[in-house]
Structures are given as C-alpha cells and as structure tokens.
Amino acid sequence: DRPALRRRVVAGAVLVVLRAFSLGLVIYEMATGCTLFTGENYISNMHSLLYHPPTSFSLSFPDSLANIILRCLEKKLAHCFASATELRRELDASIHQTQRP
C-alpha cells in the first residue's frame, strides 16, 4: 500500500528532525546555561519556537559546533540533518577538527 508506506517514510523523516532539534536545544542549553527560545508566557514561547529562527549566539566553542547546533535547530526540512548518521558524521568531524594541534 503506497500511501501507508509514504506516511511511514514521512513520519520517519519528521522523527529524525525532531530528535536533531531536541539535541540542538540540549547542546545549546548545556553550553550556555540559557534557554534559546524564550517568551513572556508559554504561548509566546511556543510561537517563538515554531516560527522564529534562533537568535545568533557567540560561544566559546568552535564555529563547527555552533553550525551543527544551528542546523539542528533549522526549521526548514531541506536544511535539517537527513539522518542521525549524518549528524554523527558532522559531530565527529567537529571533534577531530578541534583536536588537531
């Protein structure tokens, strides 16, 4: 049944994006001690989370990791990580890049 298969594929892609988004939020909050999306109340916070891009941030870690966080938080599906494997490759590359003398 093609429609059912299509729904499962789309659901799988959405799940990858949601997990990457959550990971991006956790990494950001761990690195900064701050919440990325804030609002006056729950409704404005959710609106910011859904519709506004993350504010730019400067952190004391490499640009490659900041770029990974921003890509995790990307709202456009075409710019998100396509898989957990792709995200892991980027994280590994960032770690190896920072370990070079």
C-alpha positions in Angstrom: 0.0 0.0 0.0 1.9 3.1 -1.3 0.1 5.7 0.8 0.8 3.8 4.0 4.5 3.4 3.0 4.7 7.1 2.2 3.2 8.1 5.6 5.8 5.9 7.3 8.7 7.4 5.4 7.5 10.9 6.1 6.9 10.1 9.8 10.5 8.7 10.0 11.9 11.8 8.5 10.0 14.0 10.9 11.2 11.9 13.8 14.8 12.4 12.8 14.3 16.1 12.5 12.6 16.3 15.9 15.3 14.3 17.6 18.0 16.5 16.0 16.1 19.6 17.0 15.9 18.4 20.6 19.6 17.6 20.6 20.4 21.0 19.3 18.4 22.6 22.2 20.0 20.4 24.8 23.6 21.1 23.5 22.8 24.9 23.3 21.5 25.0 26.9 24.3 22.9 28.2 26.9 25.1 26.6 25.4 28.4 27.5 23.3 27.7 30.6 20.5 29.7 28.8 17.2 28.8 27.2 17.4 29.6 23.5 13.7 30.3 22.8 12.1 32.5 25.5 8.9 34.4 25.7 6.7 36.2 28.2 4.5 33.1 28.6 4.0 29.6 27.3 2.1 30.7 24.2 4.7 33.3 23.2 7.5 30.8 23.9 5.9 28.2 21.7 5.3 30.8 18.9 9.0 31.7 19.1 10.0 28.1 19.0 7.8 27.3 16.0 8.2 30.4 13.8 11.3 32.4 14.7 14.9 31.5 13.9 17.2 31.0 16.8 18.9 34.2 17.8 22.6 34.4 16.9 24.9 33.4 19.7 28.6 33.6 20.3 30.0 30.8 22.4 33.5 29.8 23.4 33.4 26.6 21.3 34.3 26.1 17.7 32.3 27.5 14.8 31.8 24.0 13.5 29.8 23.1 16.6 27.8 26.3 16.5 26.9 25.5 12.9 25.8 22.0 13.9 23.6 23.4 16.6 22.1 25.9 14.2 21.5 23.2 11.7 19.8 21.0 14.3 17.5 24.0 15.1 16.7 24.7 11.4 13.0 24.8 10.8 13.2 24.2 7.0 13.2 20.5 6.4 15.6 20.8 3.4 18.3 22.3 5.7 18.0 19.8 8.5 20.1 16.7 9.0 18.7 13.9 6.9 19.7 11.2 9.3 21.3 10.6 12.7 24.2 9.2 10.8 24.8 12.5 9.0 24.6 14.3 12.3 27.1 11.9 13.9 29.5 12.4 11.0 29.3 16.2 11.4 29.8 15.9 15.2 32.8 13.5 14.7 34.3 15.9 12.1 33.9 18.8 14.5 35.6 16.9 17.3 38.5 15.8 15.1 38.9 19.4 13.8 39.2 20.8 17.3 41.7 18.1 18.4 44.2 19.0 15.7 47.4 20.7 17.1 
